[in-house]
C-alpha cells in the first residue's frame, strides 16, 4: 500500500554471525541494482552490520534499522552458555555443531564484534528499543523467566535483550513489546503498523 518493494532474505538460523551475514549479503547483491534499506530484528541486526562493514555491502545499503538487536550482547546468552558448559561440559561442542549463534550473542563476543565491525560512512543507522515489565502488558510465558532474570540484574528489557544493548545509531522509536511481539509472533504490538511507521520514517529521510 505504501509502494515499498519488500524482499525477505533467509539466513541459517543457528549459524555464526559471519555465516549469516554471508547469506544476507548474497541476497542483497542478487536484488536489482540500487540501494536498499534493511530493517532487521534481533540477531539479524548484527548480521546486517557485519555484512555492511566486513563484506563490502555498504555500497548497496542506504539505511539499517535494527529492532531488539543485542548490539552489546545479552546476559541471557552468557547465562545459557555458562550453564551448559558447567553442567554438561558442552560449551565447545555446542559452538562447533550449531550453537555458535548463541555464543555470538554473549556480552564478551559483542565487545569483540563492536571492535571489529565499524559503522560505514554514508549508511544511516537507527534502532528501535522494545521493553516490557510483565505487569502492564502481555509477555509470552516462555519469556517471563528471562524477563525476571534480566530485571534481577537491574535491566529493563524485552524479555531477551536489555534495552541498553538494543541502542545503535539514532533511536527512532521506543515500543512496549516483548522480543517476539516485535515481529508479530505474540500479542502486545501491532507489528505491521510498526513496520509501516519505519518505512515512512525512511521515506521521509529519503533513504
SELO-707835 format. One record per residue: residue number from 1; residue in one letter; y, x negated, z negated of N, C-alpha, C, CB in turn. Coordinates in pm, whole numbers, padded with zeros to 5 digits. Glycine has a CB too. Layout:
[NUM,A,[Y,X,Z],[Y,X,Z],[Y,X,Z],[Y,X,Z]],
...
This chain:
[1,X,[-00121,-00082,00000],[00000,00000,00000],[00127,-00086,00000],[00000,00093,-00121]],
[2,X,[00117,-00204,-00057],[00232,-00295,-00062],[00244,-00380,00064],[00223,-00385,-00184]],
[3,X,[00145,-00371,00150],[00145,-00455,00268],[00103,-00598,00240],[00280,-00455,00331]],
[4,X,[00031,-00617,00130],[-00016,-00750,00092],[-00159,-00771,00144],[-00011,-00769,-00064]],
[5,X,[-00180,-00880,00212],[-00315,-00912,00259],[-00388,-00985,00147],[-00310,-00999,00390]],
[6,X,[-00506,-00935,00110],[-00579,-00990,-00005],[-00711,-01051,00040],[-00604,-00880,-00110]],
[7,X,[-00741,-01167,-00015],[-00869,-01233,00009],[-00926,-01274,-00126],[-00853,-01356,00105]],
[8,X,[-01052,-01241,-00151],[-01115,-01269,-00280],[-01223,-01376,-00264],[-01177,-01140,-00340]],
[9,X,[-01193,-01499,-00305],[-01292,-01607,-00294],[-01403,-01593,-00397],[-01223,-01742,-00309]],
[10,X,[-01512,-01659,-00370],[-01624,-01664,-00465],[-01650,-01809,-00498],[-01753,-01596,-00406]],
[11,X,[-01662,-01840,-00628],[-01690,-01978,-00670],[-01815,-01979,-00756],[-01569,-02039,-00748]],
[12,X,[-01884,-02093,-00768],[-02005,-02100,-00852],[-01970,-02063,-00996],[-02068,-02241,-00847]],
[13,X,[-02031,-01960,-01053],[-01987,-01908,-01183],[-02005,-02002,-01301],[-02059,-01785,-01212]],
[14,X,[-02108,-02089,-01300],[-02131,-02175,-01415],[-02117,-02322,-01382],[-02268,-02149,-01472]],
[15,X,[-02048,-02352,-01272],[-02029,-02492,-01233],[-01907,-02551,-01302],[-02015,-02504,-01080]],
[16,X,[-01892,-02682,-01290],[-01775,-02751,-01344],[-01650,-02713,-01265],[-01796,-02904,-01343]],
[17,X,[-01535,-02738,-01325],[-01409,-02706,-01258],[-01400,-02773,-01122],[-01290,-02748,-01346]],
[18,X,[-01440,-02899,-01113],[-01428,-02972,-00986],[-01507,-02904,-00875],[-01477,-03116,-01004]],
[19,X,[-01628,-02858,-00906],[-01712,-02793,-00806],[-01655,-02656,-00769],[-01857,-02777,-00857]],
[20,X,[-01608,-02583,-00867],[-01549,-02452,-00841],[-01422,-02467,-00757],[-01516,-02380,-00974]],
[21,X,[-01344,-02572,-00786],[-01222,-02596,-00711],[-01252,-02628,-00565],[-01143,-02710,-00774]],
[22,X,[-01360,-02700,-00541],[-01400,-02730,-00403],[-01426,-02602,-00325],[-01527,-02819,-00402]],
[23,X,[-01495,-02507,-00389],[-01524,-02380,-00322],[-01396,-02302,-00295],[-01620,-02296,-00406]],
[24,X,[-01305,-02303,-00393],[-01178,-02234,-00375],[-01098,-02296,-00262],[-01097,-02237,-00505]],
[25,X,[-01092,-02429,-00260],[-01015,-02498,-00157],[-01072,-02469,-00018],[-01015,-02649,-00183]],
[26,X,[-01204,-02469,-00007],[-01267,-02440,00122],[-01233,-02299,00169],[-01420,-02458,00113]],
[27,X,[-01231,-02205,00075],[-01198,-02066,00109],[-01055,-02055,00160],[-01218,-01975,-00012]],
[28,X,[-00962,-02118,00088],[-00821,-02109,00129],[-00800,-02175,00264],[-00731,-02174,00024]],
[29,X,[-00864,-02290,00286],[-00848,-02359,00414],[-00908,-02278,00529],[-00912,-02497,00409]],
[30,X,[-01000,-02189,00498],[-01061,-02106,00601],[-00980,-01984,00638],[-01195,-02063,00557]],
[31,X,[-00872,-01959,00565],[-00784,-01847,00594],[-00689,-01883,00708],[-00705,-01806,00469]],
[32,X,[-00630,-01783,00774],[-00532,-01813,00879],[-00423,-01905,00826],[-00470,-01683,00933]],
[33,X,[-00368,-01985,00915],[-00268,-02083,00873],[-00149,-02016,00806],[-00222,-02165,00993]],
[34,X,[-00085,-02091,00720],[00026,-02039,00643],[-00003,-02052,00495],[00056,-01894,00680]],
[35,X,[00097,-02030,00413],[00079,-02046,00269],[00031,-01917,00205],[00210,-02090,00204]],
[36,X,[-00037,-01933,00092],[-00089,-01819,00018],[-00037,-01825,-00126],[-00244,-01817,00021]],
[37,X,[-00044,-01711,-00193],[-00021,-01703,-00336],[-00156,-01683,-00403],[00080,-01588,-00372]],
[38,X,[-00184,-01760,-00505],[-00309,-01745,-00579],[-00281,-01678,-00712],[-00379,-01882,-00599]],
[39,X,[-00351,-01569,-00739],[-00348,-01504,-00870],[-00487,-01523,-00930],[-00310,-01349,-00860]],
[40,X,[-00493,-01597,-01039],[-00623,-01640,-01092],[-00640,-01602,-01238],[-00638,-01790,-01076]],
[41,X,[-00757,-01551,-01270],[-00787,-01513,-01408],[-00876,-01617,-01474],[-00855,-01375,-01412]],
[42,X,[-00850,-01642,-01602],[-00936,-01725,-01687],[-00957,-01864,-01625],[-01071,-01656,-01709]],
[43,X,[-01082,-01908,-01615],[-01112,-02041,-01564],[-01064,-02060,-01420],[-01262,-02068,-01573]],
[44,X,[-01049,-01948,-01349],[-01001,-01957,-01212],[-00865,-02025,-01202],[-00993,-01820,-01151]],
[45,X,[-00784,-02012,-01307],[-00655,-02080,-01306],[-00669,-02231,-01309],[-00573,-02035,-01423]],
[46,X,[-00771,-02279,-01381],[-00796,-02423,-01386],[-00852,-02472,-01253],[-00895,-02458,-01500]],
[47,X,[-00938,-02392,-01192],[-00991,-02426,-01059],[-00875,-02443,-00961],[-01090,-02316,-01008]],
[48,X,[-00782,-02348,-00965],[-00670,-02349,-00870],[-00579,-02469,-00894],[-00590,-02220,-00880]],
[49,X,[-00549,-02497,-01020],[-00464,-02613,-01049],[-00529,-02741,-00998],[-00437,-02623,-01199]],
[50,X,[-00659,-02754,-01019],[-00733,-02873,-00974],[-00729,-02883,-00821],[-00880,-02869,-01024]],
[51,X,[-00754,-02770,-00753],[-00757,-02772,-00607],[-00621,-02808,-00550],[-00801,-02636,-00554]],
[52,X,[-00515,-02756,-00610],[-00380,-02784,-00562],[-00343,-02931,-00584],[-00278,-02694,-00633]],
[53,X,[-00375,-02982,-00702],[-00333,-03117,-00739],[-00423,-03227,-00685],[-00327,-03128,-00887]],
[54,X,[-00555,-03204,-00692],[-00650,-03311,-00661],[-00718,-03299,-00525],[-00756,-03314,-00767]],
[55,X,[-00717,-03181,-00467],[-00790,-03161,-00341],[-00698,-03134,-00223],[-00886,-03045,-00356]],
[56,X,[-00571,-03165,-00239],[-00477,-03155,-00128],[-00443,-03015,-00083],[-00531,-03227,-00015]],
[57,X,[-00452,-02918,-00174],[-00427,-02780,-00134],[-00281,-02739,-00150],[-00515,-02686,-00214]],
[58,X,[-00198,-02830,-00198],[-00058,-02796,-00225],[00015,-02747,-00101],[00015,-02916,-00282]],
[59,X,[-00021,-02798,00016],[00050,-02758,00137],[00013,-02616,00183],[00021,-02856,00248]],
[60,X,[-00089,-02557,00119],[-00130,-02421,00156],[-00094,-02318,00050],[-00280,-02418,00182]],
[61,X,[-00038,-02362,-00063],[-00013,-02271,-00174],[00136,-02264,-00206],[-00091,-02315,-00299]],
[62,X,[00189,-02142,-00204],[00329,-02121,-00239],[00345,-02099,-00388],[00387,-02002,-00163]],
[63,X,[00248,-02028,-00449],[00259,-01995,-00591],[00121,-01980,-00653],[00340,-01867,-00611]],
[64,X,[00113,-02012,-00782],[-00007,-01989,-00860],[00032,-01913,-00986],[-00079,-02124,-00896]],
[65,X,[-00025,-01795,-01003],[-00005,-01716,-01124],[-00138,-01709,-01198],[00050,-01572,-01091]],
[66,X,[-00140,-01755,-01322],[-00263,-01753,-01399],[-00256,-01644,-01507],[-00290,-01891,-01464]],
[67,X,[-00371,-01584,-01534],[-00381,-01476,-01632],[-00492,-01510,-01731],[-00409,-01338,-01562]],
[68,X,[-00458,-01521,-01859],[-00559,-01550,-01960],[-00633,-01681,-01938],[-00658,-01440,-01965]],
[69,X,[-00566,-01778,-01879],[-00631,-01906,-01847],[-00621,-02003,-01966],[-00567,-01970,-01722]],
[70,X,[-00732,-02068,-02001],[-00731,-02163,-02113],[-00680,-02301,-02070],[-00871,-02177,-02173]],
[71,X,[-00551,-02311,-02043],[-00494,-02436,-01994],[-00509,-02549,-02096],[-00347,-02417,-01960]],
[72,X,[-00514,-02516,-02223],[-00532,-02616,-02328],[-00666,-02597,-02398],[-00417,-02608,-02431]],
[73,X,[-00758,-02537,-02326],[-00891,-02513,-02381],[-00893,-02396,-02478],[-00942,-02637,-02450]],
[74,X,[-01010,-02371,-02533],[-01023,-02267,-02634],[-01120,-02311,-02743],[-01070,-02134,-02570]],
[75,X,[-01085,-02288,-02869],[-01175,-02323,-02979],[-01310,-02252,-02969],[-01109,-02291,-03111]],
[76,X,[-01314,-02142,-02896],[-01441,-02072,-02878],[-01541,-02162,-02807],[-01421,-01940,-02798]],
[77,X,[-01496,-02235,-02706],[-01584,-02326,-02634],[-01624,-02444,-02723],[-01516,-02377,-02506]],
[78,X,[-01529,-02496,-02800],[-01560,-02607,-02891],[-01667,-02565,-02991],[-01433,-02655,-02965]],
[79,X,[-01649,-02446,-03049],[-01744,-02398,-03148],[-01881,-02374,-03085],[-01693,-02269,-03213]],
[80,X,[-01881,-02319,-02964],[-02007,-02295,-02896],[-02083,-02421,-02864],[-01984,-02218,-02770]],
[81,X,[-02014,-02522,-02812],[-02080,-02648,-02780],[-02127,-02718,-02906],[-01985,-02740,-02701]],
[82,X,[-02047,-02713,-03013],[-02087,-02777,-03138],[-02210,-02710,-03196],[-01972,-02773,-03240]],
[83,X,[-02214,-02577,-03191],[-02328,-02505,-03245],[-02454,-02534,-03165],[-02301,-02355,-03246]],
[84,X,[-02442,-02536,-03034],[-02559,-02563,-02950],[-02609,-02705,-02972],[-02526,-02541,-02802]],
[85,X,[-02514,-02798,-02976],[-02555,-02938,-02993],[-02617,-02964,-03128],[-02438,-03029,-02973]],
[86,X,[-02561,-02902,-03232],[-02607,-02928,-03369],[-02738,-02860,-03400],[-02503,-02884,-03467]],
[87,X,[-02755,-02737,-03347],[-02873,-02660,-03386],[-02995,-02690,-03302],[-02842,-02514,-03379]],
[88,X,[-02974,-02714,-03173],[-03091,-02735,-03088],[-03083,-02863,-03005],[-03109,-02618,-02996]],
[89,X,[-02978,-02942,-03023],[-02967,-03068,-02953],[-02958,-03055,-02802],[-03083,-03153,-02986]],
[90,X,[-02898,-02945,-02755],[-02898,-02920,-02612],[-02765,-02948,-02543],[-02937,-02779,-02587]],
[91,X,[-02667,-02998,-02617],[-02537,-03021,-02556],[-02541,-03095,-02423],[-02452,-03096,-02650]],
[92,X,[-02596,-03218,-02418],[-02601,-03292,-02292],[-02686,-03223,-02186],[-02656,-03430,-02316]],
[93,X,[-02797,-03163,-02227],[-02883,-03096,-02131],[-02813,-02976,-02068],[-03014,-03051,-02197]],
[94,X,[-02744,-02897,-02152],[-02674,-02781,-02101],[-02566,-02823,-02003],[-02613,-02700,-02215]],
[95,X,[-02499,-02933,-02031],[-02396,-02983,-01941],[-02456,-03018,-01805],[-02326,-03106,-02001]],
[96,X,[-02583,-03064,-01804],[-02646,-03105,-01680],[-02696,-02987,-01597],[-02761,-03198,-01710]],
[97,X,[-02742,-02882,-01664],[-02810,-02776,-01591],[-02727,-02651,-01567],[-02933,-02738,-01663]],
[98,X,[-02601,-02653,-01596],[-02521,-02538,-01558],[-02415,-02495,-01657],[-02609,-02426,-01536]],
[99,X,[-02408,-02558,-01774],[-02308,-02518,-01871],[-02191,-02615,-01875],[-02371,-02507,-02007]],
[100,X,[-02177,-02695,-01769],[-02062,-02784,-01760],[-01933,-02702,-01758],[-02071,-02873,-01635]],
[101,X,[-01941,-02580,-01707],[-01823,-02493,-01707],[-01776,-02468,-01849],[-01853,-02359,-01637]],
[102,X,[-01871,-02440,-01939],[-01837,-02414,-02078],[-01778,-02539,-02142],[-01960,-02366,-02157]],
[103,X,[-01838,-02655,-02112],[-01788,-02781,-02166],[-01646,-02809,-02117],[-01880,-02896,-02127]],
[104,X,[-01618,-02773,-01994],[-01485,-02796,-01937],[-01376,-02714,-02006],[-01485,-02763,-01790]],
[105,X,[-01417,-02613,-02084],[-01319,-02526,-02149],[-01289,-02568,-02292],[-01369,-02385,-02148]],
[106,X,[-01349,-02678,-02338],[-01320,-02726,-02472],[-01179,-02786,-02477],[-01425,-02832,-02517]],
[107,X,[-01124,-02794,-02596],[-00988,-02847,-02610],[-00981,-02994,-02569],[-00940,-02830,-02755]],
[108,X,[-01084,-03071,-02598],[-01085,-03212,-02559],[-01085,-03226,-02407],[-01207,-03284,-02620]],
[109,X,[-01166,-03146,-02341],[-01171,-03152,-02195],[-01038,-03111,-02134],[-01283,-03062,-02142]],
[110,X,[-00970,-03015,-02198],[-00841,-02970,-02147],[-00737,-03081,-02152],[-00793,-02848,-02225]],
[111,X,[-00742,-03161,-02257],[-00647,-03273,-02268],[-00666,-03368,-02150],[-00667,-03349,-02403]],
[112,X,[-00791,-03399,-02119],[-00819,-03489,-02007],[-00777,-03427,-01875],[-00968,-03524,-02004]],
[113,X,[-00806,-03299,-01859],[-00769,-03230,-01735],[-00618,-03231,-01714],[-00821,-03086,-01736]],
[114,X,[-00543,-03199,-01818],[-00398,-03192,-01804],[-00335,-03328,-01782],[-00338,-03128,-01927]],
[115,X,[-00404,-03432,-01825],[-00356,-03567,-01800],[-00374,-03604,-01652],[-00429,-03668,-01891]],
[116,X,[-00479,-03554,-01592],[-00514,-03592,-01455],[-00460,-03495,-01349],[-00663,-03603,-01441]],
[117,X,[-00445,-03370,-01387],[-00407,-03266,-01290],[-00261,-03229,-01314],[-00499,-03140,-01303]],
[118,X,[-00175,-03280,-01228],[-00031,-03259,-01242],[00016,-03147,-01149],[00046,-03389,-01211]],
[119,X,[00120,-03078,-01191],[00177,-02974,-01105],[00230,-03036,-00977],[00288,-02897,-01179]],
[120,X,[00209,-02965,-00867],[00254,-03014,-00737],[00396,-02968,-00709],[00159,-02966,-00626]],
[121,X,[00482,-03057,-00665],[00619,-03018,-00629],[00616,-02911,-00520],[00701,-03142,-00581]],
[122,X,[00703,-02813,-00532],[00710,-02710,-00430],[00623,-02589,-00455],[00675,-02767,-00300]],
[123,X,[00532,-02599,-00553],[00447,-02484,-00587],[00506,-02416,-00711],[00298,-02530,-00612]],
[124,X,[00519,-02285,-00706],[00571,-02207,-00818],[00455,-02175,-00913],[00642,-02075,-00769]],
[125,X,[00464,-02223,-01036],[00360,-02199,-01137],[00411,-02096,-01238],[00321,-02332,-01208]],
[126,X,[00329,-01994,-01263],[00367,-01890,-01359],[00242,-01842,-01431],[00439,-01771,-01287]],
[127,X,[00262,-01777,-01544],[00147,-01732,-01622],[00172,-01596,-01687],[00113,-01834,-01729]],
[128,X,[00062,-01527,-01713],[00061,-01400,-01786],[-00019,-01423,-01913],[00000,-01282,-01698]],
[129,X,[00038,-01385,-02026],[-00027,-01407,-02155],[-00077,-01274,-02210],[00070,-01475,-02255]],
[130,X,[-00204,-01269,-02241],[-00263,-01149,-02297],[-00302,-01168,-02442],[-00384,-01107,-02216]],
[131,X,[-00277,-01067,-02525],[-00317,-01072,-02665],[-00364,-00934,-02710],[-00201,-01121,-02754]],
[132,X,[-00446,-00932,-02814],[-00487,-00809,-02881],[-00497,-00839,-03030],[-00624,-00754,-02824]],
[133,X,[-00489,-00734,-03111],[-00505,-00758,-03254],[-00628,-00686,-03310],[-00381,-00713,-03329]],
[134,X,[-00694,-00605,-03228],[-00816,-00540,-03273],[-00792,-00417,-03357],[-00898,-00635,-03349]],
[135,X,[-00667,-00387,-03386],[-00637,-00272,-03471],[-00549,-00170,-03399],[-00569,-00318,-03598]],
[136,X,[-00455,-00219,-03319],[-00363,-00130,-03250],[-00400,-00107,-03104],[-00223,-00185,-03257]],
[137,X,[-00511,-00159,-03063],[-00553,-00141,-02925],[-00701,-00166,-02911],[-00475,-00232,-02833]],
[138,X,[-00762,-00118,-02801],[-00906,-00136,-02781],[-00944,-00281,-02755],[-00954,-00051,-02665]],
[139,X,[-01055,-00321,-02809],[-01112,-00454,-02786],[-01261,-00435,-02762],[-01085,-00552,-02908]],
[140,X,[-01312,-00499,-02661],[-01455,-00486,-02634],[-01535,-00537,-02754],[-01495,-00563,-02504]],
[141,X,[-01641,-00465,-02795],[-01718,-00506,-02913],[-01767,-00650,-02908],[-01835,-00414,-02930]],
[142,X,[-01802,-00698,-02789],[-01852,-00835,-02778],[-01743,-00940,-02801],[-01915,-00857,-02642]],
[143,X,[-01618,-00897,-02791],[-01507,-00991,-02813],[-01453,-00987,-02955],[-01395,-00960,-02716]],
[144,X,[-01498,-00893,-03034],[-01447,-00883,-03171],[-01481,-01007,-03256],[-01504,-00758,-03238]],
[145,X,[-01604,-01060,-03247],[-01634,-01180,-03328],[-01545,-01300,-03292],[-01781,-01220,-03310]],
[146,X,[-01523,-01322,-03162],[-01439,-01435,-03122],[-01292,-01408,-03154],[-01457,-01465,-02972]],
[147,X,[-01252,-01281,-03148],[-01115,-01247,-03187],[-01093,-01279,-03334],[-01087,-01097,-03160]],
[148,X,[-01191,-01243,-03418],[-01179,-01273,-03561],[-01182,-01423,-03586],[-01292,-01205,-03640]],
[149,X,[-01266,-01493,-03512],[-01276,-01639,-03525],[-01141,-01705,-03494],[-01385,-01694,-03432]],
[150,X,[-01079,-01665,-03384],[-00951,-01724,-03346],[-00840,-01682,-03442],[-00914,-01684,-03203]],
[151,X,[-00846,-01559,-03489],[-00747,-01513,-03586],[-00758,-01593,-03715],[-00764,-01364,-03614]],
[152,X,[-00881,-01628,-03752],[-00902,-01709,-03872],[-00843,-01848,-03859],[-01048,-01719,-03903]],
[153,X,[-00823,-01893,-03736],[-00760,-02022,-03711],[-00609,-02008,-03691],[-00823,-02089,-03588]],
[154,X,[-00561,-01886,-03716],[-00417,-01862,-03704],[-00368,-01844,-03563],[-00343,-01972,-03766]],
[155,X,[-00458,-01809,-03471],[-00419,-01799,-03331],[-00421,-01655,-03281],[-00511,-01883,-03245]],
[156,X,[-00307,-01610,-03227],[-00307,-01486,-03151],[-00384,-01513,-03022],[-00160,-01435,-03122]],
[157,X,[-00462,-01415,-02977],[-00546,-01440,-02860],[-00582,-01311,-02790],[-00673,-01514,-02901]],
[158,X,[-00655,-01325,-02680],[-00708,-01209,-02608],[-00856,-01189,-02641],[-00688,-01225,-02456]],
[159,X,[-00900,-01257,-02747],[-01040,-01249,-02785],[-01122,-01366,-02733],[-01099,-01122,-02736]],
[160,X,[-01066,-01443,-02642],[-01134,-01561,-02589],[-01043,-01683,-02583],[-01189,-01533,-02452]],
[161,X,[-00918,-01661,-02549],[-00824,-01772,-02526],[-00700,-01754,-02613],[-00785,-01780,-02376]],
[162,X,[-00662,-01854,-02691],[-00538,-01845,-02769],[-00417,-01825,-02679],[-00519,-01971,-02854]],
[163,X,[-00321,-01749,-02727],[-00202,-01721,-02648],[-00130,-01850,-02606],[-00106,-01632,-02726]],
[164,X,[-00120,-01946,-02697],[-00050,-02071,-02664],[-00119,-02147,-02551],[-00041,-02160,-02787]],
[165,X,[-00250,-02132,-02540],[-00325,-02201,-02435],[-00305,-02136,-02299],[-00472,-02205,-02469]],
[166,X,[-00265,-02010,-02299],[-00250,-01937,-02173],[-00119,-01968,-02101],[-00259,-01788,-02199]],
[167,X,[-00028,-02031,-02169],[00105,-02056,-02113],[00102,-02173,-02015],[00207,-02084,-02225]],
[168,X,[00149,-02149,-01893],[00164,-02259,-01796],[00274,-02221,-01698],[00029,-02288,-01720]],
[169,X,[00371,-02308,-01681],[00483,-02275,-01595],[00568,-02165,-01658],[00434,-02231,-01456]],
[170,X,[00622,-02079,-01577],[00709,-01970,-01625],[00622,-01853,-01674],[00807,-01924,-01513]],
[171,X,[00645,-01808,-01796],[00575,-01690,-01847],[00645,-01567,-01790],[00573,-01687,-02005]],
[172,X,[00577,-01493,-01705],[00641,-01380,-01637],[00598,-01246,-01694],[00610,-01384,-01489]],
[173,X,[00496,-01245,-01781],[00455,-01119,-01843],[00373,-01147,-01967],[00375,-01031,-01743]],
[174,X,[00385,-01058,-02063],[00301,-01058,-02182],[00237,-00919,-02190],[00384,-01092,-02313]],
[175,X,[00108,-00916,-02199],[00037,-00789,-02194],[-00053,-00774,-02316],[-00046,-00777,-02065]],
[176,X,[-00079,-00650,-02355],[-00174,-00622,-02462],[-00305,-00585,-02396],[-00122,-00507,-02558]],
[177,X,[-00394,-00682,-02386],[-00521,-00661,-02319],[-00618,-00771,-02358],[-00503,-00656,-02165]],
[178,X,[-00744,-00734,-02383],[-00842,-00837,-02412],[-00877,-00912,-02283],[-00969,-00777,-02477]],
[179,X,[-00957,-01016,-02297],[-00984,-01106,-02185],[-01046,-01034,-02067],[-01074,-01219,-02229]],
[180,X,[-01128,-00935,-02093],[-01196,-00864,-01985],[-01114,-00749,-01930],[-01329,-00812,-02033]],
[181,X,[-01032,-00687,-02014],[-00945,-00579,-01965],[-00845,-00632,-01862],[-00869,-00514,-02083]],
[182,X,[-00815,-00761,-01869],[-00719,-00820,-01777],[-00763,-00812,-01631],[-00695,-00965,-01813]],
[183,X,[-00893,-00795,-01609],[-00943,-00778,-01473],[-01012,-00644,-01455],[-01040,-00892,-01437]],
[184,X,[-00985,-00552,-01546],[-01037,-00417,-01531],[-01181,-00396,-01571],[-01022,-00377,-01394]],
[185,X,[-01240,-00494,-01641],[-01380,-00478,-01683],[-01393,-00386,-01803],[-01440,-00615,-01715]],
[186,X,[-01289,-00376,-01885],[-01292,-00290,-02002],[-01163,-00210,-02009],[-01311,-00373,-02132]],
[187,X,[-01157,-00115,-02101],[-01039,-00030,-02114],[-00927,-00104,-02188],[-01075,00099,-02187]],
[188,X,[-00809,-00048,-02178],[-00698,-00103,-02253],[-00582,-00148,-02167],[-00744,-00216,-02334]],
[189,X,[-00602,-00155,-02035],[-00494,-00200,-01947],[-00512,-00138,-01809],[-00492,-00355,-01937]],
[190,X,[-00401,-00098,-01749],[-00403,-00054,-01609],[-00398,-00181,-01525],[-00282,00044,-01576]],
[191,X,[-00516,-00239,-01499],[-00523,-00367,-01429],[-00464,-00360,-01289],[-00666,-00413,-01421]],
[192,X,[-00493,-00257,-01209],[-00430,-00252,-01076],[-00277,-00254,-01082],[-00475,-00127,-01003]],
[193,X,[-00221,-00186,-01183],[-00075,-00186,-01197],[-00024,-00327,-01227],[-00031,-00090,-01307]],
[194,X,[-00099,-00402,-01307],[-00059,-00540,-01337],[-00055,-00623,-01210],[-00155,-00603,-01439]],
[195,X,[-00157,-00611,-01128],[-00162,-00694,-01007],[-00057,-00651,-00905],[-00302,-00688,-00945]],
[196,X,[-00028,-00521,-00899],[00083,-00477,-00813],[00214,-00538,-00861],[00093,-00322,-00812]],
[197,X,[00232,-00539,-00993],[00354,-00595,-01051],[00367,-00743,-01016],[00355,-00576,-01204]],
[198,X,[00256,-00815,-01022],[00261,-00958,-00990],[00291,-00981,-00842],[00128,-01025,-01026]],
[199,X,[00232,-00898,-00756],[00263,-00911,-00613],[00411,-00884,-00586],[00176,-00814,-00531]],
[200,X,[00465,-00784,-00654],[00607,-00753,-00636],[00696,-00866,-00688],[00643,-00621,-00708]],
[201,X,[00653,-00929,-00797],[00729,-01043,-00850],[00731,-01157,-00749],[00668,-01091,-00984]],
[202,X,[00615,-01186,-00690],[00608,-01296,-00595],[00688,-01263,-00469],[00462,-01326,-00559]],
[203,X,[00684,-01137,-00427],[00762,-01097,-00310],[00911,-01112,-00338],[00729,-00953,-00270]],
[204,X,[00954,-01075,-00457],[01096,-01086,-00491],[01142,-01231,-00489],[01123,-01025,-00629]],
[205,X,[01050,-01323,-00522],[01082,-01465,-00519],[01065,-01525,-00380],[00995,-01541,-00618]],
[206,X,[01018,-01442,-00288],[00992,-01485,-00150],[00889,-01596,-00143],[01121,-01531,-00086]],
[207,X,[00789,-01584,-00229],[00678,-01682,-00227],[00581,-01646,-00115],[00603,-01686,-00365]],
